[in-house]
Amino acid sequence: MPDRTTLSTEVAVELAHALVADVAARSECRVLFIKGPVAVEQRLRPERSSTDADVWVDPRRQTTLIDALARHGWRRRPLPDGPRILESHSVTLLHHNWPCDIDVHRYFPGLLAGDSELFDLLWDRRQDVVIAGRPVPACDRLASSLVLAAHQLRDFTSVRNRSEYEWLVDELRGTLSDRDRTELRQLARDTGTTDSLRRFLLDIEIAPPQGPTTGEYERQLREWRMRASSNTPTSRWLFTIRRARWVERPRVMWRALFLPGDLLDQLHPEVGDNAVDRARARITRLGRGARALAPSLATAIRTRRDHEVTREH
């Protein structure tokens, strides 16, 4: 029997790009690769290893691509039924023979234009990037810079995200031409990032254009700002309770306070089945939540007030 070869994560991620590109082409699914090795090749991120392959699929074909990859042994990672501020934007796929994940995105948080229209726009701007020895379709460099900034600003408490954001800003300041800046300003308008990525545009010395004023855009922008300002469990539960209809709020509050068995298993699988351990985990969690309640409420109020002030001006 021949020896089995174990893939390194770095090699597996690159090969996963080639695999997904091939499966997508045969399944007639348009895809754009983002972040990871693509960003490194485009000199938008310092070189480091990635643990997954990020692919943005035409949202009208996400199920088709996931089903096609399932025929190659890729299965969905279960998504906990817990609180969240932003709607789930991707499906993570796992394979027992691969040491990496595949994240299949149908939209990207922070880019607030309509999902299908946004993908069509970015598809028309696509460029090929060579990964694992073969060209794969990717967002072009200017669009990729918006995707990366949105990713980094969504979790700006992360040391790595802050560091890579500063690297991105420094790189773009030194490489963007006047024509690039004009084009990127228009692209920000077209992708719905004039407000969500206002900080980024100012940091790379681009005056943000006026954003839309529709009710749906305002709702998405509020949720984006809330997610970017705080992503603690307490803040997510508070947002979920406030967003629920009045008739649903008692059930949501009960789940938040007492974490029924199914949700405890999903969010804290490390606790196990022992009744004492489960009770202790719930008590500990309530204590953490009580301590985090005042700061989370303050952050929510401040974010909402800042959003209203920004929109007035």
C-alpha positions in Angstrom: 0.0 0.0 0.0 1.5 3.4 -1.0 2.3 5.9 1.8 -0.4 8.6 2.3 0.7 12.2 1.9 -0.4 14.7 4.4 -1.1 18.1 3.0 0.1 21.2 4.9 -2.6 23.7 5.5 -0.9 26.3 3.3 -0.8 23.9 0.3 -4.3 22.6 1.0 -5.7 26.2 0.9 -4.1 26.9 -2.5 -5.3 23.5 -3.9 -8.8 24.2 -2.5 -8.9 27.4 -4.7 -8.1 25.3 -7.8 -10.6 22.7 -6.8 -13.5 25.2 -6.2 -12.6 27.0 -9.5 -12.8 23.7 -11.4 -16.1 22.6 -9.7 -17.6 26.0 -10.2 -16.8 26.1 -13.9 -18.2 22.6 -14.5 -21.3 23.6 -12.5 -21.8 26.9 -14.4 -21.4 28.9 -11.2 -19.7 32.3 -11.3 -17.3 32.7 -8.4 -14.8 35.3 -7.2 -12.0 34.4 -4.8 -11.4 36.9 -2.1 -9.0 37.5 0.9 -6.3 34.9 1.7 -3.7 34.1 -1.1 -5.6 36.4 -3.6 -5.0 39.4 -1.3 -1.3 38.4 -0.9 -0.9 38.2 -4.7 -2.5 41.6 -5.1 -0.2 43.1 -2.4 -3.1 44.0 -0.2 -2.1 41.8 2.8 1.2 40.8 4.2 2.2 37.3 3.4 1.0 34.7 5.9 -0.6 31.3 5.8 -4.4 31.1 5.6 -6.6 28.4 7.1 -9.5 28.5 4.6 -10.4 29.3 1.0 -12.9 32.2 0.7 -15.0 32.2 -2.4 -17.8 34.6 -3.3 -20.4 32.9 -5.4 -23.2 34.4 -7.4 -25.9 34.4 -4.7 -28.4 32.9 -7.1 -26.1 29.8 -7.4 -24.9 29.3 -3.9 -26.9 26.1 -3.3 -25.8 24.7 -6.7 -22.1 25.2 -5.8 -22.5 23.8 -2.3 -24.3 20.7 -3.7 -21.5 20.2 -6.3 -18.8 20.4 -3.6 -20.8 18.0 -1.5 -20.4 15.4 -4.2 -16.6 15.7 -3.6 -17.0 15.0 0.1 -17.4 18.6 1.4 -20.0 19.0 4.1 -21.5 21.9 5.9 -20.2 22.9 9.3 -23.3 23.2 11.7 -24.1 26.8 12.5 -25.2 27.4 16.1 -28.7 28.8 16.5 -27.4 31.5 18.7 -27.8 35.3 18.6 -26.2 37.4 15.8 -26.2 40.9 14.7 -25.6 40.4 11.0 -27.3 37.8 8.9 -25.1 34.8 8.2 -23.1 35.6 5.1 -21.3 32.4 4.3 -21.5 28.6 4.6 -18.4 26.8 5.9 -17.6 23.5 4.3 -15.3 20.8 5.8 -13.7 17.7 4.4 -12.3 14.8 6.6 -9.3 14.5 4.2 -8.5 18.2 4.0 -6.8 20.4 6.7 -8.6 23.5 5.6 -12.1 24.9 5.2 -13.9 26.4 2.3 -16.1 29.5 3.1 -18.8 30.0 0.4 -20.0 33.6 0.6 -23.3 34.8 -0.9 -22.6 38.4 0.2 -20.0 40.3 2.2 -20.8 42.3 5.4 -20.2 46.0 5.0 -20.8 46.0 1.2 -24.4 47.2 1.4 -25.5 47.2 -2.2 -28.0 44.5 -3.3 -26.5 41.0 -3.3 -27.1 40.0 -6.9 -26.4 43.5 -8.4 -23.2 43.7 -6.3 -21.9 40.4 -7.5 -22.7 41.3 -11.1 -20.8 44.5 -10.7 -17.7 42.8 -9.2 -17.9 40.0 -11.8 -17.6 42.5 -14.6 -14.5 43.9 -12.9 -12.9 40.5 -12.2 -9.3 39.6 -12.9 -7.5 36.3 -12.9 -5.0 35.6 -10.1 -2.7 32.6 -10.3 -3.1 30.3 -7.3 -1.7 26.7 -7.1 -0.4 27.1 -10.7 -3.7 28.0 -12.3 -5.6 31.2 -12.9 -8.7 31.6 -10.8 -11.3 34.5 -11.0 -11.0 37.1 -8.3 -12.2 40.5 -7.4 -9.9 43.1 -8.9 -7.4 45.0 -6.7 -9.6 48.0 -6.0 -12.7 45.8 -5.1 -10.5 43.5 -3.1 -9.3 46.5 -1.0 -12.9 47.2 0.0 -13.5 43.6 0.9 -10.4 43.5 3.1 -11.2 46.8 4.8 -14.7 45.6 5.5 -13.4 42.3 7.0 -10.8 44.1 9.2 -13.1 46.9 10.4 -15.9 44.4 11.3 -13.7 43.0 14.1 -11.3 45.8 14.8 -10.6 44.7 18.3 -8.5 41.9 16.8 -4.8 42.8 17.0 -4.1 41.0 13.6 -7.0 42.9 11.9 -5.7 46.3 13.2 -2.2 45.4 12.1 -3.3 44.3 8.6 -5.6 47.3 8.2 -2.7 49.6 8.8 -0.6 47.6 6.4 -3.4 47.9 3.8 -3.8 51.6 4.3 0.0 52.3 4.0 0.2 50.1 0.9 -2.7 51.9 -0.9 -1.5 55.4 0.1 1.8 54.6 -1.7 0.4 52.9 -4.8 -2.9 54.5 -5.8 -2.8 56.9 -8.7 -5.2 59.8 -9.0 -7.2 57.7 -11.5 -7.4 54.8 -9.0 -8.7 57.2 -6.3 -11.4 58.5 -8.6 -12.4 55.0 -9.6 -12.3 53.7 -6.0 -14.5 56.6 -4.9 -17.1 55.6 -7.5 -16.7 51.9 -6.6 -17.5 52.8 -3.0 -20.7 54.4 -4.1 -21.6 51.5 -6.3 -20.9 48.8 -3.7 -22.7 50.7 -0.8 -19.6 51.3 1.3 -19.5 55.1 1.4 -20.7 55.0 5.0 -19.7 51.6 6.3 -16.1 52.1 5.1 -16.0 55.9 5.7 -13.0 55.5 7.9 -11.1 53.5 5.3 -11.8 56.0 2.5 -10.6 58.9 4.7 -7.5 57.0 5.8 -6.5 56.5 2.1 -7.3 60.2 1.5 -10.5 59.7 -0.5 -13.5 62.0 0.2 -16.5 59.6 0.8 -19.4 60.3 -1.6 -22.9 60.7 -0.4 -24.5 57.3 0.4 -28.1 56.2 -0.3 -31.0 57.3 1.9 -33.4 54.4 1.5 -34.8 52.7 4.6 -33.3 49.4 3.8 -29.8 50.9 3.4 -30.3 52.7 6.8 -31.2 49.4 8.4 -28.2 47.6 7.0 -25.9 50.4 8.0 -27.2 50.5 11.6 -26.7 46.8 11.9 -23.2 47.0 10.4 -22.2 49.7 12.8 -23.6 47.8 15.8 -21.6 44.7 14.7 -18.4 46.6 14.2 -18.7 48.4 17.5 -19.4 45.3 19.7 -19.5 41.6 19.1 -19.8 40.2 22.6 -22.4 37.5 23.4 -24.3 40.0 25.6 -24.4 42.6 22.8 -25.6 40.0 20.3 -28.4 38.9 22.7 -29.5 42.5 23.3 -29.6 43.2 19.6 -31.6 39.9 18.9 -34.1 40.8 21.7 -34.6 44.3 20.4 -35.0 43.2 16.8 -37.6 40.5 17.7 -41.3 41.2 17.5 -42.9 41.9 20.9 -44.8 38.6 20.9 -41.4 36.8 20.4 -39.4 38.7 23.0 -40.3 36.6 26.1 -39.1 33.4 24.3 -35.9 35.1 23.1 -35.2 36.5 26.6 -35.8 33.1 28.2 -33.3 31.5 25.8 -30.8 34.3 26.5 -31.0 34.0 30.3 -31.3 30.2 30.7 -29.7 28.8 27.6 -31.8 25.7 27.0 -30.1 22.4 26.4 -30.0 22.4 22.6 -28.4 25.9 22.6 -26.0 25.1 25.4 -24.8 22.1 23.4 -24.3 24.2 20.2 -22.6 27.1 21.8 -20.6 25.3 24.5 -20.0 21.7 23.4 -17.1 21.5 25.8 -19.4 21.4 28.8 -20.6 17.8 28.2 -23.6 16.0 29.6 -22.9 16.1 33.3 -25.8 17.9 35.0 -23.6 19.6 37.6 -21.2 20.9 34.9 -24.1 22.2 32.9 -25.6 24.0 35.8 -22.2 25.5 36.7 -21.8 26.7 33.1 -25.1 28.4 33.1 -24.4 30.2 36.4 -21.0 31.3 35.2 -22.4 32.5 32.0 -25.1 34.5 33.8 -22.5 36.2 35.9 -20.5 37.2 32.8 -23.6 38.5 31.2 -24.6 40.6 34.2 -21.1 42.2 34.3 -21.2 42.9 30.6 -24.8 44.2 30.5 -24.0 47.9 31.4 -21.1 48.2 29.0 -23.0 46.5 26.2 -26.0 48.8 26.7 -23.7 51.9 26.7 -22.1 50.8 23.5 -25.5 50.2 21.8 -26.8 53.6 22.8 -23.6 55.3 21.8 -23.5 53.5 18.4 -27.1 54.4 17.7 -26.6 58.0 18.7 -23.4 58.3 16.5 -25.2 56.8 13.6 -28.1 59.3 13.9 -25.6 62.2 14.2 -23.6 61.0 11.2 -26.8 60.7 9.0 -27.9 64.2 10.0 -24.7 65.6 8.7 
